[in-house]
Amino acid sequence: MTMATDKTENTAVTLDQDELIARGWAALPASYGMPAVAPTPAEARAWCKQLAKSHYENFHVASLFLPKALEPHFHAIYAYCRVSDDLGDEVGDTAQSLALLDFWGNELDACYAGETRHPVFVALAETIHACSIPKEPFADLLTAFRRDQTDTRYATMLDLLDYCRYSANPVGRLVLYACGEVDDEKFRLSDATCSALQLANFWQDVGRDWAKGRVYIPQQDMGFYGVSDETIAQGVATPEFRDLMRLEVDFARGRFEEGMDLIPLVARDLALDLDLFSRGGLEILRAIERLDYDVLSSRPSISKLTKFNLALRAVSAKLFPFKALSRYNVGTEKAD
């Protein structure tokens, strides 16, 4: 049994796994907790829908382009990802988060064994059955959230991409499974897009991540350009730091370029989503460039006008299906 020590008023108290789990649940919204009785499938679907609609602003736009029949599956997948992420990030205690993530992993195993009680897994069981989704991508996400509790630095870009293989790529694969777009080449291209989106978010949030004690810029790259943790801590974008970020932005853009080849291979509804999110990720990179790679003084963001133009383009493509999606030139095209 896993044990942890809680020090209160200089008195060491040993907590067992059950106590860690109970304390972890107490730090989260009450609705996240395990119900005494399993909800009906309809109640579980409604729970997941409410979570998706209330937590994820982009879901409202993305869901416009998906067949209505797939919405419950995306609600269930999103709910699983959202709760899993919160178990790792919103508890505020490493031991409690790890205990909850282990508990959640056991619930995932139970789901695949046909035993479910939490609304997430009651809804997810239907999606897993309908879409023939294996356990691996769900389990991989939990691996990433566990790593978040202990890993705060990554030695090389290969190490960081290995983290993305667990933290980001499974989400794209789950989407492909839900849409029936399953083959190795599509998985490979989806992985490129998801890793690119993850990297773009890392480069956008260097300051925020530093405040959390995390540095996602590979240590090898930092060393090559003479950039240290102290550089980030001081919040001053030196010429060396700007050169470093130029390298990382260019690398992420290359991953987006590779992933773009997935868009013409999938059904149009999914292609519209892929196009929208890829363009959004590329606009984050452009925002970093507009700041001359200074992501320390302020957080790069996409303007409301750019967001509107991206959404308008996607909606127009939805309304006029005879219009082909143009190839995004990652080096020159702009949304605004």
C-alpha positions as CSV (number, residue, x, y, z in Angstrom):
1,M,0.0,0.0,0.0
2,T,1.3,3.5,-0.9
3,M,2.1,5.6,2.1
4,A,2.8,9.3,2.4
5,T,3.8,11.7,5.2
6,D,1.7,14.7,6.1
7,K,3.6,17.1,8.5
8,T,1.2,19.3,10.6
9,E,2.6,21.3,13.5
10,N,5.8,19.2,13.3
11,T,3.9,16.0,13.8
12,A,4.4,13.4,11.1
13,V,1.2,11.7,10.1
14,T,1.3,8.7,7.8
15,L,-1.5,8.6,5.3
16,D,-2.5,5.5,3.5
17,Q,-3.8,5.4,-0.1
18,D,-7.4,5.7,0.8
19,E,-6.8,8.8,2.9
20,L,-4.8,10.4,0.1
21,I,-7.6,9.7,-2.3
22,A,-10.2,11.1,0.0
23,R,-8.2,14.3,0.5
24,G,-7.6,14.6,-3.2
25,W,-11.3,14.4,-4.0
26,A,-12.0,17.0,-1.4
27,A,-9.8,19.5,-3.3
28,L,-11.8,19.1,-6.5
29,P,-15.4,20.0,-7.5
30,A,-17.9,17.9,-5.5
31,S,-19.4,16.7,-8.8
32,Y,-16.1,14.9,-9.7
33,G,-16.5,12.4,-6.8
34,M,-17.5,8.8,-7.1
35,P,-21.3,8.4,-6.8
36,A,-22.8,5.8,-4.4
37,V,-24.8,4.4,-7.3
38,A,-23.8,4.3,-10.9
39,P,-25.8,6.8,-13.1
40,T,-27.9,5.6,-16.0
41,P,-26.2,5.9,-19.5
42,A,-28.4,8.9,-20.2
43,E,-27.5,10.6,-16.9
44,A,-23.8,9.9,-17.6
45,R,-24.0,11.4,-21.1
46,A,-25.7,14.5,-19.7
47,W,-22.9,14.8,-17.0
48,C,-20.2,14.7,-19.6
49,K,-22.0,17.1,-21.9
50,Q,-22.3,19.6,-19.2
51,L,-18.7,19.4,-18.3
52,A,-17.6,19.8,-21.9
53,K,-19.9,22.8,-22.5
54,S,-18.9,24.6,-19.3
55,H,-15.1,24.1,-19.4
56,Y,-13.9,24.3,-23.0
57,E,-14.6,27.4,-25.0
58,N,-13.2,26.0,-28.3
59,F,-15.6,23.0,-27.9
60,H,-18.5,25.2,-29.0
61,V,-16.8,26.1,-32.3
62,A,-15.3,22.6,-33.0
63,S,-18.6,20.8,-32.3
64,L,-20.3,22.8,-35.1
65,F,-18.4,20.8,-37.6
66,L,-18.9,17.3,-36.2
67,P,-21.8,15.1,-37.0
68,K,-24.4,15.3,-34.2
69,A,-24.3,11.5,-33.8
70,L,-20.6,11.8,-32.7
71,E,-21.2,14.5,-30.1
72,P,-21.9,12.1,-27.1
73,H,-18.6,10.4,-27.9
74,F,-16.6,13.6,-27.9
75,H,-18.3,14.7,-24.7
76,A,-17.3,11.4,-23.0
77,I,-13.7,11.6,-24.4
78,Y,-13.4,15.3,-23.3
79,A,-14.8,14.5,-19.9
80,Y,-12.2,11.8,-19.4
81,C,-9.4,14.0,-20.5
82,R,-10.6,17.0,-18.4
83,V,-11.1,15.1,-15.1
84,S,-7.8,13.2,-15.6
85,D,-5.9,16.5,-16.1
86,D,-7.6,18.0,-13.1
87,L,-6.5,15.1,-10.9
88,G,-3.0,15.9,-11.8
89,D,-3.1,19.7,-11.9
90,E,-5.8,21.0,-9.6
91,V,-5.3,19.1,-6.3
92,G,-2.2,20.9,-5.2
93,D,-0.5,17.9,-3.5
94,T,1.8,15.5,-5.4
95,A,1.1,12.4,-3.2
96,Q,-2.7,13.0,-3.4
97,S,-2.6,13.5,-7.2
98,L,-0.6,10.4,-7.7
99,A,-3.0,8.4,-5.6
100,L,-5.9,9.8,-7.5
101,L,-4.3,9.0,-10.9
102,D,-3.7,5.5,-9.8
103,F,-7.3,5.2,-8.6
104,W,-8.5,6.6,-11.9
105,G,-6.3,4.1,-13.8
106,N,-7.9,1.3,-11.9
107,E,-11.3,2.7,-12.8
108,L,-10.2,2.7,-16.5
109,D,-9.3,-1.0,-16.1
110,A,-12.7,-1.7,-14.6
111,C,-14.4,0.1,-17.4
112,Y,-12.7,-2.2,-19.9
113,A,-13.8,-5.1,-17.7
114,G,-17.4,-4.0,-17.9
115,E,-17.6,-2.5,-14.4
116,T,-18.3,1.2,-14.2
117,R,-19.7,3.6,-11.6
118,H,-18.4,7.0,-12.3
119,P,-20.4,9.0,-14.9
120,V,-17.3,9.5,-17.0
121,F,-16.7,5.8,-17.4
122,V,-20.4,4.9,-17.8
123,A,-20.5,7.3,-20.8
124,L,-17.1,6.3,-22.0
125,A,-18.0,2.6,-22.0
126,E,-20.6,3.3,-24.7
127,T,-18.0,5.2,-26.7
128,I,-15.3,2.6,-26.3
129,H,-17.8,-0.1,-27.6
130,A,-19.2,1.9,-30.4
131,C,-15.9,3.2,-31.7
132,S,-13.7,0.2,-30.9
133,I,-11.2,2.2,-28.9
134,P,-8.3,0.4,-27.2
135,K,-7.2,1.2,-23.7
136,E,-3.8,2.5,-24.7
137,P,-4.5,6.1,-25.5
138,F,-6.5,6.6,-22.4
139,A,-3.8,5.0,-20.3
140,D,-1.1,7.0,-22.0
141,L,-2.7,10.2,-20.9
142,L,-2.5,9.1,-17.3
143,T,1.2,8.3,-17.8
144,A,1.7,11.9,-18.8
145,F,-0.2,13.3,-15.8
146,R,1.9,11.1,-13.5
147,R,5.1,12.4,-15.1
148,D,3.9,16.0,-14.5
149,Q,4.1,15.3,-10.8
150,T,7.8,14.6,-10.9
151,D,9.4,15.7,-14.2
152,T,10.0,19.5,-14.4
153,R,12.8,19.5,-17.1
154,Y,13.5,17.7,-20.3
155,A,17.1,17.1,-21.5
156,T,16.6,17.1,-25.2
157,M,13.9,17.7,-27.8
158,L,13.5,13.9,-28.2
159,D,12.7,13.7,-24.5
160,L,10.1,16.4,-24.8
161,L,8.6,14.7,-27.9
162,D,8.4,11.5,-25.8
163,Y,6.4,13.4,-23.3
164,C,4.1,14.7,-26.0
165,R,3.7,11.1,-27.2
166,Y,1.8,10.6,-23.9
167,S,0.4,14.0,-23.2
168,A,-0.9,15.2,-26.6
169,N,-0.8,12.5,-29.2
170,P,-3.3,10.2,-27.5
171,V,-6.0,13.0,-27.8
172,G,-5.6,13.1,-31.6
173,R,-5.8,9.3,-31.8
174,L,-8.9,9.2,-29.7
175,V,-10.5,11.7,-32.1
176,L,-9.5,9.5,-35.1
177,Y,-11.0,6.5,-33.4
178,A,-14.3,8.3,-32.7
179,C,-14.5,9.4,-36.3
180,G,-13.6,6.0,-37.8
181,E,-10.4,7.3,-39.3
182,V,-8.1,4.6,-38.2
183,D,-4.8,3.6,-39.9
184,D,-1.1,4.0,-39.1
185,E,-0.5,6.9,-41.5
186,K,-3.3,8.9,-40.1
187,F,-2.0,8.2,-36.6
188,R,1.5,9.4,-37.6
189,L,0.2,12.6,-39.1
190,S,-2.1,13.3,-36.2
191,D,0.8,12.8,-33.8
192,A,2.7,15.5,-35.7
193,T,-0.2,17.9,-35.4
194,C,-0.8,17.2,-31.7
195,S,2.9,17.5,-30.8
196,A,3.0,20.8,-32.7
197,L,0.0,22.1,-30.7
198,Q,1.6,21.0,-27.5
199,L,4.9,22.7,-28.4
200,A,3.2,25.9,-29.4
201,N,1.4,26.0,-26.0
202,F,4.7,25.4,-24.3
203,W,6.5,28.3,-26.1
204,Q,3.4,30.5,-25.4
205,D,3.5,29.7,-21.7
206,V,7.2,29.8,-20.8
207,G,6.5,32.4,-18.1
208,R,3.4,30.6,-16.7
209,D,5.2,27.3,-16.6
210,W,8.2,28.9,-14.8
211,A,5.9,30.1,-12.1
212,K,4.8,26.4,-11.7
213,G,8.4,25.3,-11.4
214,R,8.5,23.8,-14.9
215,V,10.7,24.5,-17.9
216,Y,9.7,22.7,-21.1
217,I,12.4,24.2,-23.4
218,P,15.0,21.4,-23.8
219,Q,18.0,21.8,-21.6
220,Q,20.3,20.9,-24.5
221,D,19.0,23.8,-26.6
222,M,19.2,26.2,-23.7
223,G,22.8,25.2,-23.1
224,F,23.7,25.6,-26.7
225,Y,22.4,29.2,-26.7
226,G,23.8,30.1,-23.3
227,V,20.3,30.4,-21.7
228,S,19.8,29.3,-18.1
229,D,17.0,29.1,-15.7
230,E,18.2,32.4,-14.3
231,T,17.5,34.0,-17.7
232,I,13.8,32.9,-17.5
233,A,13.6,33.8,-13.8
234,Q,14.7,37.4,-14.5
235,G,12.0,37.7,-17.2
236,V,14.3,39.5,-19.7
237,A,14.4,38.2,-23.2
238,T,18.1,38.4,-24.0
239,P,19.3,38.1,-27.7
240,E,20.4,34.6,-26.9
241,F,16.9,33.8,-25.5
242,R,15.3,35.2,-28.6
243,D,17.5,33.1,-30.8
244,L,16.6,30.0,-28.8
245,M,12.9,30.7,-29.1
246,R,13.3,31.2,-32.9
247,L,14.7,27.7,-33.1
248,E,11.9,26.2,-31.1
249,V,9.2,28.1,-33.0
250,D,10.7,26.9,-36.3
251,F,10.7,23.3,-35.1
252,A,7.1,23.5,-34.0
253,R,6.1,25.0,-37.4
254,G,7.8,22.0,-39.1
255,R,5.7,19.6,-37.1
256,F,2.6,21.6,-38.2
257,E,3.7,21.4,-41.8
258,E,4.1,17.6,-41.5
259,G,0.7,17.2,-39.9
260,M,-1.1,19.2,-42.6
261,D,-1.0,16.2,-44.9
262,L,-3.7,14.6,-42.7
263,I,-6.4,17.1,-43.7
264,P,-7.1,15.8,-47.2
265,L,-7.1,12.2,-45.9
266,V,-10.1,12.4,-43.6
267,A,-13.8,13.2,-43.9
268,R,-14.6,16.8,-44.5
269,D,-16.2,17.4,-41.1
270,L,-13.1,16.3,-39.3
271,A,-10.9,18.1,-41.8
272,L,-12.6,21.3,-40.9
273,D,-11.7,20.8,-37.2
274,L,-8.1,19.8,-38.1
275,D,-7.7,22.9,-40.3
276,L,-9.1,25.2,-37.6
277,F,-6.9,23.9,-34.8
278,S,-3.8,23.7,-37.0
279,R,-4.3,27.3,-38.1
280,G,-4.9,28.4,-34.5
281,G,-1.6,26.7,-33.4
282,L,0.3,28.4,-36.3
283,E,-1.2,31.8,-35.2
284,I,0.3,31.2,-31.7
285,L,3.7,30.9,-33.4
286,R,3.0,34.0,-35.4
287,A,2.1,35.9,-32.2
288,I,5.4,34.8,-30.7
289,E,7.2,36.1,-33.8
290,R,5.3,39.5,-33.6
291,L,6.8,39.9,-30.1
292,D,10.3,39.2,-31.5
293,Y,10.3,36.0,-29.5
294,D,10.0,37.8,-26.1
295,V,7.6,35.4,-24.3
296,L,8.9,36.5,-20.9
297,S,7.6,40.1,-20.8
298,S,4.1,39.2,-21.9
299,R,2.2,36.1,-23.0
300,P,1.6,35.9,-26.8
301,S,-2.0,35.6,-27.7
302,I,-4.2,35.4,-30.8
303,S,-6.2,38.6,-31.4
304,K,-10.0,38.5,-31.3
305,L,-10.0,39.5,-35.0
306,T,-7.8,36.6,-35.9
307,K,-10.0,34.2,-33.9
308,F,-13.0,35.5,-35.7
309,N,-11.4,35.2,-39.1
310,L,-10.4,31.6,-38.3
311,A,-13.9,30.7,-37.2
312,L,-15.5,32.5,-40.1
313,R,-13.3,30.6,-42.5
314,A,-14.3,27.3,-41.0
315,V,-18.0,28.2,-40.9
316,S,-17.9,29.3,-44.5
317,A,-16.3,26.0,-45.5
318,K,-19.0,24.2,-43.6
319,L,-21.8,26.1,-45.4
320,F,-20.2,25.8,-48.8
321,P,-18.9,22.2,-48.9
322,F,-18.0,22.4,-52.6
323,K,-15.2,24.8,-51.7
324,A,-11.9,23.0,-51.2
325,L,-9.8,23.6,-48.2
326,S,-6.7,25.5,-49.3
327,R,-3.3,24.3,-48.2
328,Y,-2.0,26.5,-45.4
329,N,1.4,28.0,-46.3
330,V,3.0,27.8,-42.9
331,G,5.7,30.3,-43.8
332,T,3.7,33.2,-45.3
333,E,-0.1,32.9,-44.9
334,K,-1.8,35.0,-42.2
335,A,-5.4,34.8,-40.9
336,D,-5.7,38.5,-40.3
